[in-house]
Amino acid sequence: MKPCYLGIDIGSISTKGVIIDQDHKIIRSLYLWTEGNPIDAVKRLLKGLKSDLPKCYEIKGIGTTGSARKLIGLMVDANIVKNEITAHAIGTLSYYPDVHTILEIGGQDSKIILIDHGIIADYSMNTLCAAGTGSFLSSQAKRLGIPIEEFGELALQSKNPVKIAARCTVFAESDLIHKAQLGYEKKDIVAGLCKSIVLNYLNNVGKGKQLKGPIVFQGGVSKNKGVVKYFEEVLGEKIIVDENSHLMGAIGIAILAHNNENGKTYPLNIQDISFQTKGQECSKCSNHCELLKIYRNDELIDSWGSKCGKY
């Protein structure tokens, strides 16, 4: 049997899975919507990946990253759990060893990672506001009656992008509606929106940071050609968008799972196992910690949230 390694990136909007071989080549990959239920999403992910995996492979390591990495790591008994910054950096360096700047815009957050000689030198994340993220773009595309898949191509047709304030989702939506009512063409509004996303990102997530090439752009928004165009225009640098840009976090954590292999084999038989999380407030002291208890088939397997470490 040939060993392979599974990386799972669980975000608030999408869940990504990648299986790689010992040479870190992708054997199988799957991208699906989380739909507010990471446990169900991962069950669907594993079912899809397992059904397509050639019989000659066996999974010898699992890594999890993303916003639900701890929960899913416990669920699949992962041999490594790491944050998105580390996973994206490792994944990108495996393809582009000379990369200096990683731009990432996902469904609900955005981040920037600066690399110096293969080492993470600095990073920044924006998790407080959805302005400029994938979910924000999707909602605006729906408002304009344009399929999100056509958003980028339409932006490229514009020669006069409209100025739109995208620092805040509320202001951006108000400004977009106002510009539409004034009669601006949709292509100019879309181009303006793409450009405002770039400016907002650089003025917030990238504020005070020296962005040098090579620059790699990742996350679902990297597939938007309009946003890529304005990043290149504003930064004056070529922007690299890999065909697997949306999977880079999963690739990175799969590589780390390989590096931390412990000899165990993972059959991925969790379809019939019930996982449940329950919240509870502890009243044992004045902290009143909010505890999160994890159950597998009604058996308590872990608990998080106590400041004193009691749970």
N, C-alpha and C positions, 0 to 999 in steps of 0.2 A: 504494500500500500504506500502511496505517496502522501507525505505530509502537506497540509495546507493550513491557512490561518485566516480567521474571520475578524473583520473590523466592523463595528457598528457605531454609527454617528446618529444619536437621537436628538433631534431638535424639536422646537415647539410647533413648527409647521411641517417639516419633512423628516423622514427616517431613511437613512442610507446604510446599505450593507455591501461589503466587498470581501471576496475570498481571494487570497493570493497564494502563489506557490512559494517554494523556497528561494526563488530568484526574484520574488516580489512582482511577478507578472500577474495581472488580473485574470482569474479563471472565471469568476461569475460576479455580477454586481446587480443590485436592485435598488430602486428609488421609489418610495411611496409616501403618501401623506400620513402624518401622525394622527390627525383628526381628534386631537385632544385626549388620546388614549395611548400612551407610549407602550404599555404592556401588550395591548392587542396589536398595535403596529408591529412590534418586534416578533410576536407570534406569526403574523402574516409574512413578515420579512424572512424569518427562518424557514417557514414552510416553502416559500418561493425559491429561496436559494438552495435548499436541500433537494428539492425535486429536480433541479437542473444540474446538480453537481455530479460529475462522472463518478462511477462506482469505484474507480481506482484511487480516489482521494479519501483521506480521513483528516478531520479537523483536530489539530494538535495545540491550538491556542486561540483564545477569544479576547479581544480588547474592546472596551466601550468608551465613548467620549460623547460630548454634547450635554445639553441641559439636564437630561435624565440619566446621565451615565452611572451614577451610584445605584439607582434603583434597578436599571437594566443589568448592570454588572453583577448585582446580587442574584438577579433572576436567572442569568445564564451561567453563573459561577465563573465569571471572567477571570483570567489570570493576570490582567492588568486593566486599570481604570485611570485615565488621564484627562486633563482639561483640554479644551478645544485649541488653545494656543499651541501647546506641545504637539498635538496630533497634526494640526495643519502645517506646522513647521517641518515636522519629520516627513510628512507626505510630500510636501513641495520640494524639499531638498533631495528626495529620492529621484525626482524628475529633473530638477533644475538646481544642481549643486552650487551654482554661482549666484543664486538669487539674493537680492539685498532687501527688497521690500515686498511684502505680501499684503494685498488689499483683499478684504473679505466682506461681502455684504450678503447676509442670509435672509431668512424669512422674517425674523423679528429683531435681530440685532446686527451689529457690524463691528468689525475689528481691524486693526492694523498691526502687523508684526514686522519688526526690523531685524534683519539677520546680518551678522558680521563674522565672516570666515566660518560659516556653518553653525554659528552659535546664536541663540536668541539674545539680542542686545537690548531690545525695548519692545513694548507692546502697549496697546490701548484698546479698550472696548467701550461700546455704547450699548447699554442694555436698558436704558431708561425711557427712550422714545423710539417709536417705530417709524418716524419720518425718514424716508429714503431707503427703507428696507423692501424686501420682496412683497410682503403683505400690503404695504402702502401702495406700491406700484400696481398690484393686482386690483386693489379697490378703485384706484383712479382709472385704470383701463376699463373696468366695468362701468364706471360713471360716464365715460366717454363713448361707451358702446364699441370698444375696440378689443379684439382678442389679445391677450397678453403676449402671445407668441408673435404677433405682428407689431408690437410696440416699438421695438428697436429699429426694424426696417423702415417704419413710418417716420421715425425721428431722423433717419439719414436723408430723407427726401427734403427736409426743411433747409431753407437758406436764411431764414429770419426767426430764430427761436424766441419765443415770448419769455419775458422775465417773470419767473414765478417764485414766490417766497416759500421755500420748503423746509425752513428751520423747524417748523411745527406742523403736524398733520392737520390740525384745525385751520391754521392760516393758509396752508397750501391748498386745501380743498376749497376754502372760500375764495382764494385768489384764482384758482383754476376755473371755478364756476363763473366768476366775474369776467375773466378773459373770454370764456366761451360765449357769454351773453353779449360781449362787445363785437362778436363776429369773427374773431381770429380763426384761422384754419386749424383743423385738428392736428395736422403734421407740425405746425409751429408751436402749438400748445404742448404736444408730446415731447418735442425737442427741448422746449424750455424746461419741462419737468425733468428730463434726463440730465440737463446741464445743472439745474438747481440741486439735484441729488449729489452730483459730483462736488459742487461747491460746499454744500452742507457737510458732506463727509470730510473733506479736507480741512474745513474750518472748525470742526469739532473733534472727530476721532484722530485726524492727522495734525491737529494744531501743535505747532512748536517742534514738529519732527522733520528731519531731513530725509526726504524721499529720493533715493537714488536707484538707478537701474542696475541690474535687470529687475523689472517690476512684474509680479504675477498677480492677476486678478482672479478671485475665487468666489464661490457661493452662487446661488441661483441667479442673482442679478448680473453676474458676469456674462450670462448668455444674452443680455440685452446689448445689442450692437451700438445703440445710441449712447448708453452710459459709457461704454468702452471708448467711443469716439471722443467724448468730452473729457474723459480722464487723460487721453493722449494729448488733446488740445491744451488743456490747462497745465499739465505737468511737463509737456514738451518731451515726453519719453514714449517709446514703444511699449504697449501694454500686452503682456503675454496672457492668453486665455487658453488653457489646456482643454482638450476634449473631455477630460475627467475632472474639470475644475469643481464641479458640484459634489464630487466624491472624495476630495482630497483629505478631509478629516478622517473618513473611514479607512482610506488607504494608509494614512499615517499610524492610526491606532492598530491596524492589522500588522504593520511592520514591527511595532513595539510588542505585540503579542508573540510574534516570531522570536524577537530578541529575548523575551522572557519565558520561553517555552519551558514547561516543567515535567514533560514526559506523559502528561495526561491526555486522553482522547475524549473529545466532546461529541456525543451522538446527536445532540440538538433535539432530544425527545421531550419537549416541554408543552406540546399542544394540548395535552389533557390535564396539565397541572394548573390549578387555580392560584393566581397571585392577587393579593388585595392589600391596599394601603389604608390605614385608618389613623385619623388625627385624634390627639387627646391632649388636654391641658393638664400639666402636673401641678398639684397644689401642695406639694411637700415643703415648699419654701416660698419666699417672696418673689422669686424670679418668674414663677408661673410659666415655665418653658412649654412651648408647643411641641409635643412629641409626635413623631411619625413612626408608626409601627407597621412592619412588613410581615404579612402572613403568606405561607405557602400551604395550600390545602388545610386552612384553619390553624396551622401551627405557626407560632411566632418565631421568625427566624432572625429578625434584626430590629433595632429601634434607633432613631436618630433624633437629635434636637436638644438633649439635656446639657445645660452649661456645666453642671457639676460632674458629668460623666457617669452618673448613677445608672442611666439606661444605655 
